[in-house]
Amino acid sequence: MIELYEENFEDMLVEHETILVQFKAAWCPISNKLADNWEKAAKMLEENENSAKLATINAPVSTGPAARPPPL
């Protein structure tokens, strides 16, 4: 699984064709509940050599583009 930070955000978008991002926060029960399954899914994708990647952003501490979810 990829941890996204301001320093690697743009590079990861260029390097990987498909990235699904979990915006997580330690205080959020939903992101905490999702964390284990998100990590398992990321490992499954990697084991099957899938081009899609799963990533996380620690939303409360992130700055720059990695901290802003894309518009819908």
All heavy atoms as a GROMACS GRO file, in nm:
protein
  565
    1MET      N    1   0.085  -0.117   0.000
    1MET     CA    2   0.000   0.000   0.000
    1MET      C    3   0.090   0.123   0.000
    1MET      O    4   0.197   0.124   0.059
    1MET     CB    5  -0.091  -0.001   0.122
    1MET     CG    6  -0.185   0.115   0.122
    1MET     SD    7  -0.320   0.107   0.239
    1MET     CE    8  -0.255   0.023   0.377
    2ILE      N    9   0.043   0.225  -0.065
    2ILE     CA   10   0.119   0.348  -0.079
    2ILE      C   11   0.070   0.450   0.024
    2ILE      O   12  -0.050   0.472   0.037
    2ILE     CB   13   0.101   0.406  -0.220
    2ILE    CG1   14   0.148   0.307  -0.327
    2ILE    CG2   15   0.175   0.539  -0.233
    2ILE    CD1   16   0.107   0.344  -0.467
    3GLU      N   17   0.164   0.508   0.098
    3GLU     CA   18   0.133   0.620   0.186
    3GLU      C   19   0.160   0.747   0.107
    3GLU      O   20   0.273   0.768   0.061
    3GLU     CB   21   0.219   0.617   0.312
    3GLU     CG   22   0.185   0.507   0.408
    3GLU     CD   23   0.062   0.536   0.492
    3GLU    OE1   24   0.025   0.654   0.508
    3GLU    OE2   25   0.002   0.440   0.541
    4LEU      N   26   0.060   0.829   0.089
    4LEU     CA   27   0.077   0.952   0.013
    4LEU      C   28   0.106   1.069   0.107
    4LEU      O   29   0.042   1.084   0.211
    4LEU     CB   30  -0.049   0.982  -0.069
    4LEU     CG   31  -0.081   0.884  -0.181
    4LEU    CD1   32  -0.212   0.921  -0.247
    4LEU    CD2   33   0.031   0.879  -0.284
    5TYR      N   34   0.204   1.147   0.065
    5TYR     CA   35   0.243   1.270   0.136
    5TYR      C   36   0.255   1.379   0.031
    5TYR      O   37   0.257   1.352  -0.088
    5TYR     CB   38   0.378   1.251   0.206
    5TYR     CG   39   0.383   1.135   0.302
    5TYR    CD1   40   0.433   1.012   0.261
    5TYR    CD2   41   0.336   1.148   0.431
    5TYR    CE1   42   0.437   0.904   0.350
    5TYR    CE2   43   0.339   1.042   0.519
    5TYR     CZ   44   0.390   0.920   0.478
    5TYR     OH   45   0.392   0.815   0.565
    6GLU      N   46   0.270   1.500   0.076
    6GLU     CA   47   0.288   1.611  -0.018
    6GLU      C   48   0.409   1.586  -0.109
    6GLU      O   49   0.405   1.613  -0.228
    6GLU     CB   50   0.304   1.743   0.058
    6GLU     CG   51   0.314   1.862  -0.034
    6GLU     CD   52   0.314   1.994   0.040
    6GLU    OE1   53   0.313   1.996   0.164
    6GLU    OE2   54   0.317   2.096  -0.029
    7GLU      N   55   0.515   1.527  -0.051
    7GLU     CA   56   0.640   1.507  -0.126
    7GLU      C   57   0.628   1.402  -0.237
    7GLU      O   58   0.699   1.409  -0.336
    7GLU     CB   59   0.753   1.465  -0.030
    7GLU     CG   60   0.788   1.569   0.074
    7GLU     CD   61   0.693   1.569   0.194
    7GLU    OE1   62   0.623   1.469   0.216
    7GLU    OE2   63   0.688   1.671   0.263
    8ASN      N   64   0.540   1.302  -0.223
    8ASN     CA   65   0.532   1.196  -0.324
    8ASN      C   66   0.400   1.196  -0.402
    8ASN      O   67   0.382   1.115  -0.492
    8ASN     CB   68   0.556   1.059  -0.261
    8ASN     CG   69   0.441   1.011  -0.174
    8ASN    OD1   70   0.347   1.084  -0.145
    8ASN    ND2   71   0.451   0.887  -0.131
    9PHE      N   72   0.310   1.284  -0.370
    9PHE     CA   73   0.175   1.282  -0.427
    9PHE      C   74   0.177   1.291  -0.580
    9PHE      O   75   0.123   1.204  -0.648
    9PHE     CB   76   0.093   1.397  -0.367
    9PHE     CG   77  -0.051   1.396  -0.408
    9PHE    CD1   78  -0.141   1.311  -0.346
    9PHE    CD2   79  -0.098   1.480  -0.508
    9PHE    CE1   80  -0.274   1.309  -0.383
    9PHE    CE2   81  -0.230   1.479  -0.546
    9PHE     CZ   82  -0.319   1.393  -0.482
   10GLU      N   83   0.239   1.392  -0.635
   10GLU     CA   84   0.240   1.412  -0.780
   10GLU      C   85   0.312   1.297  -0.851
   10GLU      O   86   0.267   1.249  -0.955
   10GLU     CB   87   0.304   1.546  -0.816
   10GLU     CG   88   0.229   1.667  -0.766
   10GLU     CD   89   0.092   1.685  -0.829
   10GLU    OE1   90   0.073   1.645  -0.945
   10GLU    OE2   91   0.003   1.739  -0.761
   11ASP      N   92   0.423   1.251  -0.795
   11ASP     CA   93   0.498   1.140  -0.856
   11ASP      C   94   0.415   1.013  -0.862
   11ASP      O   95   0.419   0.940  -0.961
   11ASP     CB   96   0.627   1.113  -0.779
   11ASP     CG   97   0.729   1.224  -0.795
   11ASP    OD1   98   0.720   1.301  -0.894
   11ASP    OD2   99   0.818   1.235  -0.708
   12MET      N  100   0.341   0.984  -0.758
   12MET     CA  101   0.258   0.863  -0.756
   12MET      C  102   0.146   0.870  -0.858
   12MET      O  103   0.111   0.770  -0.921
   12MET     CB  104   0.199   0.839  -0.616
   12MET     CG  105   0.302   0.803  -0.510
   12MET     SD  106   0.386   0.647  -0.542
   12MET     CE  107   0.548   0.705  -0.590
   13LEU      N  108   0.090   0.990  -0.879
   13LEU     CA  109  -0.015   1.005  -0.980
   13LEU      C  110   0.039   0.981  -1.120
   13LEU      O  111  -0.030   0.927  -1.206
   13LEU     CB  112  -0.078   1.144  -0.972
   13LEU     CG  113  -0.159   1.174  -0.846
   13LEU    CD1  114  -0.215   1.315  -0.853
   13LEU    CD2  115  -0.271   1.073  -0.826
   14VAL      N  116   0.164   1.020  -1.142
   14VAL     CA  117   0.226   0.998  -1.273
   14VAL      C  118   0.267   0.852  -1.290
   14VAL      O  119   0.248   0.792  -1.396
   14VAL     CB  120   0.349   1.092  -1.290
   14VAL    CG1  121   0.428   1.056  -1.413
   14VAL    CG2  122   0.304   1.236  -1.294
   15GLU      N  123   0.320   0.793  -1.184
   15GLU     CA  124   0.376   0.658  -1.190
   15GLU      C  125   0.268   0.549  -1.204
   15GLU      O  126   0.291   0.449  -1.270
   15GLU     CB  127   0.458   0.631  -1.064
   15GLU     CG  128   0.528   0.498  -1.063
   15GLU     CD  129   0.614   0.480  -0.939
   15GLU    OE1  130   0.662   0.579  -0.882
   15GLU    OE2  131   0.634   0.364  -0.900
   16HIS      N  132   0.152   0.570  -1.143
   16HIS     CA  133   0.048   0.467  -1.140
   16HIS      C  134  -0.076   0.513  -1.216
   16HIS      O  135  -0.127   0.623  -1.192
   16HIS     CB  136   0.012   0.431  -0.996
   16HIS     CG  137   0.130   0.384  -0.917
   16HIS    ND1  138   0.189   0.262  -0.938
   16HIS    CD2  139   0.201   0.443  -0.818
   16HIS    CE1  140   0.291   0.248  -0.856
   16HIS    NE2  141   0.300   0.358  -0.782
   17GLU      N  142  -0.124   0.427  -1.304
   17GLU     CA  143  -0.240   0.461  -1.387
   17GLU      C  144  -0.367   0.476  -1.304
   17GLU      O  145  -0.448   0.565  -1.327
   17GLU     CB  146  -0.260   0.353  -1.493
   17GLU     CG  147  -0.373   0.383  -1.588
   17GLU     CD  148  -0.384   0.277  -1.695
   17GLU    OE1  149  -0.285   0.209  -1.725
   17GLU    OE2  150  -0.495   0.263  -1.749
   18THR      N  151  -0.386   0.385  -1.207
   18THR     CA  152  -0.507   0.387  -1.124
   18THR      C  153  -0.468   0.379  -0.977
   18THR      O  154  -0.400   0.286  -0.936
   18THR     CB  155  -0.598   0.267  -1.158
   18THR    OG1  156  -0.628   0.271  -1.297
   18THR    CG2  157  -0.727   0.272  -1.076
   19ILE      N  158  -0.511   0.478  -0.900
   19ILE     CA  159  -0.488   0.479  -0.755
   19ILE      C  160  -0.621   0.510  -0.686
   19ILE      O  161  -0.684   0.611  -0.717
   19ILE     CB  162  -0.384   0.584  -0.712
   19ILE    CG1  163  -0.250   0.559  -0.779
   19ILE    CG2  164  -0.368   0.582  -0.560
   19ILE    CD1  165  -0.144   0.660  -0.742
   20LEU      N  166  -0.660   0.423  -0.594
   20LEU     CA  167  -0.776   0.449  -0.509
   20LEU      C  168  -0.723   0.495  -0.374
   20LEU      O  169  -0.635   0.430  -0.316
   20LEU     CB  170  -0.860   0.323  -0.492
   20LEU     CG  171  -0.912   0.262  -0.621
   20LEU    CD1  172  -0.980   0.129  -0.593
   20LEU    CD2  173  -1.007   0.357  -0.690
   21VAL      N  174  -0.774   0.607  -0.325
   21VAL     CA  175  -0.718   0.669  -0.205
   21VAL      C  176  -0.818   0.668  -0.091
   21VAL      O  177  -0.934   0.707  -0.108
   21VAL     CB  178  -0.674   0.814  -0.235
   21VAL    CG1  179  -0.618   0.880  -0.110
   21VAL    CG2  180  -0.573   0.818  -0.348
   22GLN      N  181  -0.770   0.625   0.025
   22GLN     CA  182  -0.847   0.634   0.149
   22GLN      C  183  -0.795   0.756   0.225
   22GLN      O  184  -0.678   0.762   0.261
   22GLN     CB  185  -0.831   0.509   0.235
   22GLN     CG  186  -0.901   0.523   0.369
   22GLN     CD  187  -0.856   0.421   0.472
   22GLN    OE1  188  -0.753   0.358   0.459
   22GLN    NE2  189  -0.935   0.408   0.576
   23PHE      N  190  -0.882   0.853   0.247
   23PHE     CA  191  -0.847   0.967   0.331
   23PHE      C  192  -0.880   0.926   0.474
   23PHE      O  193  -0.997   0.911   0.508
   23PHE     CB  194  -0.926   1.091   0.289
   23PHE     CG  195  -0.880   1.146   0.158
   23PHE    CD1  196  -0.926   1.092   0.039
   23PHE    CD2  197  -0.790   1.250   0.152
   23PHE    CE1  198  -0.883   1.141  -0.083
   23PHE    CE2  199  -0.745   1.300   0.031
   23PHE     CZ  200  -0.792   1.246  -0.087
   24LYS      N  201  -0.775   0.903   0.555
   24LYS     CA  202  -0.797   0.848   0.688
   24LYS      C  203  -0.767   0.951   0.797
   24LYS      O  204  -0.698   1.049   0.774
   24LYS     CB  205  -0.712   0.724   0.710
   24LYS     CG  206  -0.562   0.750   0.709
   24LYS     CD  207  -0.484   0.623   0.732
   24LYS     CE  208  -0.335   0.655   0.736
   24LYS     NZ  209  -0.255   0.538   0.765
   25ALA      N  210  -0.826   0.923   0.912
   25ALA     CA  211  -0.801   1.004   1.031
   25ALA      C  212  -0.812   0.913   1.153
   25ALA      O  213  -0.902   0.829   1.159
   25ALA     CB  214  -0.902   1.117   1.042
   26ALA      N  215  -0.720   0.925   1.246
   26ALA     CA  216  -0.717   0.838   1.363
   26ALA      C  217  -0.847   0.846   1.444
   26ALA      O  218  -0.890   0.747   1.504
   26ALA     CB  219  -0.598   0.873   1.452
   27TRP      N  220  -0.913   0.961   1.444
   27TRP     CA  221  -1.035   0.979   1.522
   27TRP      C  222  -1.160   0.930   1.449
   27TRP      O  223  -1.269   0.928   1.507
   27TRP     CB  224  -1.052   1.127   1.557
   27TRP     CG  225  -1.041   1.218   1.438
   27TRP    CD1  226  -0.929   1.286   1.398
   27TRP    CD2  227  -1.141   1.248   1.341
   27TRP    NE1  228  -0.954   1.357   1.284
   27TRP    CE2  229  -1.085   1.334   1.245
   27TRP    CE3  230  -1.274   1.210   1.325
   27TRP    CZ2  231  -1.156   1.383   1.136
   27TRP    CZ3  232  -1.344   1.259   1.216
   27TRP    CH2  233  -1.286   1.344   1.123
   28CYS      N  234  -1.148   0.889   1.324
   28CYS     CA  235  -1.264   0.850   1.242
   28CYS      C  236  -1.291   0.700   1.251
   28CYS      O  237  -1.210   0.620   1.205
   28CYS     CB  238  -1.240   0.890   1.097
   28CYS     SG  239  -1.373   0.839   0.986
   29PRO      N  240  -1.405   0.660   1.309
   29PRO     CA  241  -1.432   0.516   1.322
   29PRO      C  242  -1.448   0.446   1.188
   29PRO      O  243  -1.413   0.329   1.174
   29PRO     CB  244  -1.562   0.511   1.403
   29PRO     CG  245  -1.621   0.646   1.395
   29PRO     CD  246  -1.510   0.742   1.366
   30ILE      N  247  -1.496   0.515   1.087
   30ILE     CA  248  -1.514   0.452   0.955
   30ILE      C  249  -1.379   0.422   0.892
   30ILE      O  250  -1.356   0.312   0.841
   30ILE     CB  251  -1.601   0.540   0.864
   30ILE    CG1  252  -1.742   0.549   0.921
   30ILE    CG2  253  -1.605   0.483   0.722
   30ILE    CD1  254  -1.830   0.651   0.855
   31SER      N  255  -1.287   0.518   0.892
   31SER     CA  256  -1.156   0.493   0.831
   31SER      C  257  -1.078   0.389   0.912
   31SER      O  258  -1.004   0.310   0.855
   31SER     CB  259  -1.076   0.621   0.813
   31SER     OG  260  -1.040   0.680   0.935
   32ASN      N  261  -1.096   0.386   1.043
   32ASN     CA  262  -1.029   0.284   1.125
   32ASN      C  263  -1.083   0.145   1.094
   32ASN      O  264  -1.007   0.049   1.087
   32ASN     CB  265  -1.045   0.315   1.274
   32ASN     CG  266  -0.962   0.434   1.315
   32ASN    OD1  267  -0.857   0.461   1.259
   32ASN    ND2  268  -1.011   0.508   1.413
   33LYS      N  269  -1.213   0.134   1.076
   33LYS     CA  270  -1.274   0.006   1.042
   33LYS      C  271  -1.230  -0.042   0.904
   33LYS      O  272  -1.209  -0.161   0.880
   33LYS     CB  273  -1.426   0.016   1.049
   33LYS     CG  274  -1.497  -0.115   1.036
   33LYS     CD  275  -1.645  -0.099   1.062
   33LYS     CE  276  -1.713  -0.235   1.056
   33LYS     NZ  277  -1.855  -0.226   1.088
   34LEU      N  278  -1.215   0.049   0.811
   34LEU     CA  279  -1.176   0.016   0.675
   34LEU      C  280  -1.028  -0.020   0.663
   34LEU      O  281  -0.989  -0.095   0.572
   34LEU     CB  282  -1.206   0.135   0.583
   34LEU     CG  283  -1.167   0.125   0.437
   34LEU    CD1  284  -1.243   0.011   0.369
   34LEU    CD2  285  -1.194   0.256   0.366
   35ALA      N  286  -0.945   0.025   0.753
   35ALA     CA  287  -0.799   0.014   0.741
   35ALA      C  288  -0.750  -0.129   0.716
   35ALA      O  289  -0.670  -0.152   0.626
   35ALA     CB  290  -0.732   0.072   0.864
   36ASP      N  291  -0.794  -0.226   0.795
   36ASP     CA  292  -0.747  -0.364   0.778
   36ASP      C  293  -0.785  -0.421   0.642
   36ASP      O  294  -0.703  -0.483   0.574
   36ASP     CB  295  -0.801  -0.455   0.888
   36ASP     CG  296  -0.736  -0.427   1.023
   36ASP    OD1  297  -0.625  -0.370   1.026
   36ASP    OD2  298  -0.797  -0.465   1.126
   37ASN      N  299  -0.909  -0.400   0.601
   37ASN     CA  300  -0.953  -0.451   0.471
   37ASN      C  301  -0.884  -0.378   0.356
   37ASN      O  302  -0.855  -0.437   0.252
   37ASN     CB  303  -1.104  -0.442   0.457
   37ASN     CG  304  -1.174  -0.543   0.545
   37ASN    OD1  305  -1.122  -0.652   0.569
   37ASN    ND2  306  -1.291  -0.508   0.594
   38TRP      N  307  -0.857  -0.250   0.373
   38TRP     CA  308  -0.787  -0.172   0.270
   38TRP      C  309  -0.646  -0.228   0.250
   38TRP      O  310  -0.601  -0.245   0.137
   38TRP     CB  311  -0.782  -0.025   0.315
   38TRP     CG  312  -0.749   0.072   0.207
   38TRP    CD1  313  -0.628   0.133   0.187
   38TRP    CD2  314  -0.834   0.122   0.105
   38TRP    NE1  315  -0.634   0.217   0.080
   38TRP    CE2  316  -0.761   0.213   0.027
   38TRP    CE3  317  -0.968   0.099   0.073
   38TRP    CZ2  318  -0.814   0.281  -0.080
   38TRP    CZ3  319  -1.022   0.167  -0.035
   38TRP    CH2  320  -0.946   0.256  -0.111
   39GLU      N  321  -0.579  -0.261   0.360
   39GLU     CA  322  -0.445  -0.317   0.351
   39GLU      C  323  -0.448  -0.456   0.287
   39GLU      O  324  -0.363  -0.489   0.204
   39GLU     CB  325  -0.380  -0.323   0.490
   39GLU     CG  326  -0.234  -0.356   0.483
   39GLU     CD  327  -0.161  -0.329   0.612
   39GLU    OE1  328  -0.201  -0.238   0.686
   39GLU    OE2  329  -0.063  -0.401   0.638
   40LYS      N  330  -0.545  -0.539   0.325
   40LYS     CA  331  -0.558  -0.672   0.264
   40LYS      C  332  -0.583  -0.661   0.114
   40LYS      O  333  -0.524  -0.735   0.035
   40LYS     CB  334  -0.672  -0.750   0.330
   40LYS     CG  335  -0.642  -0.797   0.469
   40LYS     CD  336  -0.765  -0.866   0.528
   40LYS     CE  337  -0.747  -0.892   0.676
   40LYS     NZ  338  -0.869  -0.946   0.737
   41ALA      N  339  -0.669  -0.571   0.074
   41ALA     CA  340  -0.700  -0.552  -0.068
   41ALA      C  341  -0.576  -0.504  -0.143
   41ALA      O  342  -0.550  -0.549  -0.256
   41ALA     CB  343  -0.815  -0.454  -0.084
   42ALA      N  344  -0.499  -0.415  -0.083
   42ALA     CA  345  -0.376  -0.365  -0.147
   42ALA      C  346  -0.278  -0.480  -0.170
   42ALA      O  347  -0.217  -0.490  -0.277
   42ALA     CB  348  -0.312  -0.257  -0.061
   43LYS      N  349  -0.264  -0.569  -0.072
   43LYS     CA  350  -0.175  -0.684  -0.086
   43LYS      C  351  -0.224  -0.778  -0.195
   43LYS      O  352  -0.145  -0.831  -0.273
   43LYS     CB  353  -0.162  -0.757   0.046
   43LYS     CG  354  -0.078  -0.683   0.148
   43LYS     CD  355  -0.069  -0.757   0.279
   43LYS     CE  356   0.006  -0.674   0.381
   43LYS     NZ  357   0.009  -0.739   0.512
   44MET      N  358  -0.355  -0.800  -0.202
   44MET     CA  359  -0.412  -0.887  -0.305
   44MET      C  360  -0.384  -0.831  -0.445
   44MET      O  361  -0.348  -0.905  -0.536
   44MET     CB  362  -0.562  -0.905  -0.284
   44MET     CG  363  -0.596  -0.994  -0.167
   44MET     SD  364  -0.774  -1.002  -0.132
   44MET     CE  365  -0.842  -1.052  -0.287
   45LEU      N  366  -0.402  -0.700  -0.462
   45LEU     CA  367  -0.375  -0.638  -0.591
   45LEU      C  368  -0.228  -0.655  -0.630
   45LEU      O  369  -0.196  -0.686  -0.744
   45LEU     CB  370  -0.412  -0.490  -0.589
   45LEU     CG  371  -0.560  -0.457  -0.585
   45LEU    CD1  372  -0.581  -0.308  -0.561
   45LEU    CD2  373  -0.629  -0.501  -0.714
   46GLU      N  374  -0.140  -0.636  -0.532
   46GLU     CA  375   0.003  -0.648  -0.561
   46GLU      C  376   0.041  -0.792  -0.593
   46GLU      O  377   0.116  -0.818  -0.687
   46GLU     CB  378   0.085  -0.597  -0.443
   46GLU     CG  379   0.232  -0.602  -0.474
   46GLU     CD  380   0.310  -0.489  -0.409
   46GLU    OE1  381   0.251  -0.385  -0.378
   46GLU    OE2  382   0.429  -0.507  -0.392
   47GLU      N  383  -0.012  -0.888  -0.516
   47GLU     CA  384   0.018  -1.029  -0.541
   47GLU      C  385  -0.027  -1.074  -0.680
   47GLU      O  386   0.036  -1.160  -0.742
   47GLU     CB  387  -0.046  -1.117  -0.434
   47GLU     CG  388   0.020  -1.106  -0.299
   47GLU     CD  389  -0.060  -1.172  -0.189
   47GLU    OE1  390  -0.168  -1.230  -0.215
   47GLU    OE2  391  -0.013  -1.166  -0.073
   48ASN      N  392  -0.136  -1.017  -0.728
   48ASN     CA  393  -0.189  -1.052  -0.859
   48ASN      C  394  -0.135  -0.962  -0.970
   48ASN      O  395  -0.183  -0.965  -1.082
   48ASN     CB  396  -0.342  -1.046  -0.858
   48ASN     CG  397  -0.401  -1.155  -0.773
   48ASN    OD1  398  -0.366  -1.271  -0.790
   48ASN    ND2  399  -0.488  -1.119  -0.681
   49GLU      N  400  -0.035  -0.882  -0.935
   49GLU     CA  401   0.031  -0.791  -1.029
   49GLU      C  402  -0.068  -0.702  -1.103
   49GLU      O  403  -0.055  -0.674  -1.222
   49GLU     CB  404   0.118  -0.871  -1.127
   49GLU     CG  405   0.228  -0.947  -1.056
   49GLU     CD  406   0.314  -1.028  -1.150
   49GLU    OE1  407   0.303  -1.010  -1.273
   49GLU    OE2  408   0.394  -1.107  -1.100
   50ASN      N  409  -0.169  -0.657  -1.030
   50ASN     CA  410  -0.268  -0.565  -1.084
   50ASN      C  411  -0.208  -0.426  -1.092
   50ASN      O  412  -0.134  -0.384  -1.004
   50ASN     CB  413  -0.392  -0.565  -0.994
   50ASN     CG  414  -0.511  -0.500  -1.059
   50ASN    OD1  415  -0.505  -0.385  -1.096
   50ASN    ND2  416  -0.618  -0.576  -1.072
   51SER      N  417  -0.241  -0.353  -1.197
   51SER     CA  418  -0.186  -0.219  -1.212
   51SER      C  419  -0.252  -0.118  -1.118
   51SER      O  420  -0.194  -0.013  -1.090
   51SER     CB  421  -0.200  -0.171  -1.356
   51SER     OG  422  -0.336  -0.161  -1.391
   52ALA      N  423  -0.370  -0.148  -1.069
   52ALA     CA  424  -0.437  -0.058  -0.973
   52ALA      C  425  -0.365  -0.065  -0.838
   52ALA      O  426  -0.319  -0.170  -0.796
   52ALA     CB  427  -0.583  -0.096  -0.956
   53LYS      N  428  -0.355   0.048  -0.773
   53LYS     CA  429  -0.289   0.056  -0.642
   53LYS      C  430  -0.384   0.121  -0.542
   53LYS      O  431  -0.469   0.203  -0.578
   53LYS     CB  432  -0.162   0.141  -0.649
   53LYS     CG  433  -0.059   0.089  -0.748
   53LYS     CD  434  -0.006  -0.045  -0.707
   53LYS     CE  435   0.096  -0.095  -0.809
   53LYS     NZ  436   0.131  -0.234  -0.789
   54LEU      N  437  -0.371   0.081  -0.416
   54LEU     CA  438  -0.446   0.145  -0.308
   54LEU      C  439  -0.349   0.230  -0.228
   54LEU      O  440  -0.234   0.192  -0.206
   54LEU     CB  441  -0.511   0.041  -0.217
   54LEU     CG  442  -0.615  -0.050  -0.283
   54LEU    CD1  443  -0.681  -0.137  -0.178
   54LEU    CD2  444  -0.719   0.029  -0.358
   55ALA      N  445  -0.396   0.344  -0.184
   55ALA     CA  446  -0.313   0.438  -0.110
   55ALA      C  447  -0.392   0.497   0.006
   55ALA      O  448  -0.515   0.488   0.009
   55ALA     CB  449  -0.264   0.549  -0.202
   56THR      N  450  -0.321   0.555   0.099
   56THR     CA  451  -0.384   0.625   0.210
   56THR      C  452  -0.321   0.763   0.224
   56THR      O  453  -0.205   0.784   0.190
   56THR     CB  454  -0.370   0.551   0.344
   56THR    OG1  455  -0.232   0.539   0.376
   56THR    CG2  456  -0.433   0.414   0.339
   57ILE      N  457  -0.400   0.854   0.276
   57ILE     CA  458  -0.352   0.987   0.313
   57ILE      C  459  -0.400   1.013   0.455
   57ILE      O  460  -0.519   0.997   0.486
   57ILE     CB  461  -0.410   1.096   0.220
   57ILE    CG1  462  -0.355   1.080   0.079
   57ILE    CG2  463  -0.379   1.236   0.274
   57ILE    CD1  464  -0.413   1.179  -0.020
   58ASN      N  465  -0.308   1.051   0.542
   58ASN     CA  466  -0.345   1.089   0.677
   58ASN      C  467  -0.398   1.232   0.671
   58ASN      O  468  -0.322   1.329   0.681
   58ASN     CB  469  -0.225   1.076   0.771
   58ASN     CG  470  -0.263   1.094   0.915
   58ASN    OD1  471  -0.374   1.136   0.948
   58ASN    ND2  472  -0.171   1.062   1.003
   59ALA      N  473  -0.527   1.244   0.651
   59ALA     CA  474  -0.589   1.372   0.619
   59ALA      C  475  -0.564   1.483   0.722
   59ALA      O  476  -0.535   1.596   0.682
   59ALA     CB  477  -0.738   1.354   0.596
   60PRO      N  478  -0.575   1.457   0.852
   60PRO     CA  479  -0.556   1.568   0.946
   60PRO      C  480  -0.418   1.630   0.948
   60PRO      O  481  -0.402   1.746   0.984
   60PRO     CB  482  -0.586   1.505   1.082
   60PRO     CG  483  -0.668   1.386   1.052
   60PRO     CD  484  -0.619   1.336   0.919
   61VAL      N  485  -0.316   1.556   0.907
   61VAL     CA  486  -0.180   1.611   0.912
   61VAL      C  487  -0.124   1.644   0.775
   61VAL      O  488  -0.016   1.702   0.765
   61VAL     CB  489  -0.082   1.516   0.986
   61VAL    CG1  490  -0.126   1.497   1.130
   61VAL    CG2  491  -0.069   1.384   0.915
   62SER      N  492  -0.192   1.607   0.669
   62SER     CA  493  -0.144   1.633   0.534
   62SER      C  494  -0.163   1.779   0.495
   62SER      O  495  -0.257   1.844   0.537
   62SER     CB  496  -0.215   1.545   0.433
   62SER     OG  497  -0.181   1.411   0.453
   63THR      N  498  -0.070   1.825   0.413
   63THR     CA  499  -0.080   1.959   0.358
   63THR      C  500  -0.065   1.949   0.207
   63THR      O  501  -0.026   1.846   0.154
   63THR     CB  502   0.030   2.051   0.414
   63THR    OG1  503   0.156   1.995   0.381
   63THR    CG2  504   0.017   2.066   0.564
   64GLY      N  505  -0.094   2.053   0.137
   64GLY     CA  506  -0.077   2.053  -0.008
   64GLY      C  507  -0.185   1.971  -0.078
   64GLY      O  508  -0.290   1.943  -0.022
   65PRO      N  509  -0.157   1.930  -0.202
   65PRO     CA  510  -0.258   1.863  -0.282
   65PRO      C  511  -0.303   1.730  -0.223
   65PRO      O  512  -0.416   1.688  -0.243
   65PRO     CB  513  -0.190   1.842  -0.417
   65PRO     CG  514  -0.048   1.868  -0.398
   65PRO     CD  515  -0.033   1.950  -0.274
   66ALA      N  516  -0.218   1.662  -0.149
   66ALA     CA  517  -0.255   1.533  -0.090
   66ALA      C  518  -0.362   1.548   0.018
   66ALA      O  519  -0.430   1.452   0.052
   66ALA     CB  520  -0.132   1.466  -0.030
   67ALA      N  521  -0.380   1.666   0.069
   67ALA     CA  522  -0.478   1.688   0.177
   67ALA      C  523  -0.616   1.723   0.125
   67ALA      O  524  -0.712   1.725   0.200
   67ALA     CB  525  -0.430   1.799   0.269
   68ARG      N  526  -0.626   1.750  -0.006
   68ARG     CA  527  -0.754   1.795  -0.060
   68ARG      C  528  -0.815   1.686  -0.147
   68ARG      O  529  -0.759   1.653  -0.251
   68ARG     CB  530  -0.734   1.920  -0.143
   68ARG     CG  531  -0.692   2.040  -0.063
   68ARG     CD  532  -0.689   2.167  -0.147
   68ARG     NE  533  -0.602   2.160  -0.263
   68ARG     CZ  534  -0.472   2.186  -0.261
   68ARG    NH1  535  -0.415   2.221  -0.149
   68ARG    NH2  536  -0.400   2.180  -0.371
   69PRO      N  537  -0.928   1.629  -0.105
   69PRO     CA  538  -0.994   1.531  -0.193
   69PRO      C  539  -1.030   1.597  -0.326
   69PRO      O  540  -1.060   1.716  -0.331
   69PRO     CB  541  -1.119   1.492  -0.116
   69PRO     CG  542  -1.094   1.532   0.024
   69PRO     CD  543  -0.999   1.649   0.017
   70PRO      N  544  -1.023   1.520  -0.435
   70PRO     CA  545  -1.059   1.579  -0.566
   70PRO      C  546  -1.207   1.614  -0.571
   70PRO      O  547  -1.288   1.552  -0.502
   70PRO     CB  548  -1.025   1.467  -0.664
   70PRO     CG  549  -1.028   1.343  -0.584
   70PRO     CD  550  -0.988   1.381  -0.443
   71PRO      N  551  -1.244   1.712  -0.650
   71PRO     CA  552  -1.385   1.747  -0.662
   71PRO      C  553  -1.462   1.634  -0.730
   71PRO      O  554  -1.408   1.563  -0.813
   71PRO     CB  555  -1.383   1.874  -0.749
   71PRO     CG  556  -1.253   1.869  -0.820
   71PRO     CD  557  -1.157   1.793  -0.733
   72LEU      N  558  -1.586   1.620  -0.692
   72LEU     CA  559  -1.669   1.516  -0.753
   72LEU      C  560  -1.747   1.570  -0.870
   72LEU      O  561  -1.783   1.679  -0.880
   72LEU     CB  562  -1.766   1.457  -0.649
   72LEU     CG  563  -1.697   1.389  -0.531
   72LEU    CD1  564  -1.801   1.344  -0.431
   72LEU    CD2  565  -1.615   1.271  -0.579
   0.00000   0.00000   0.00000
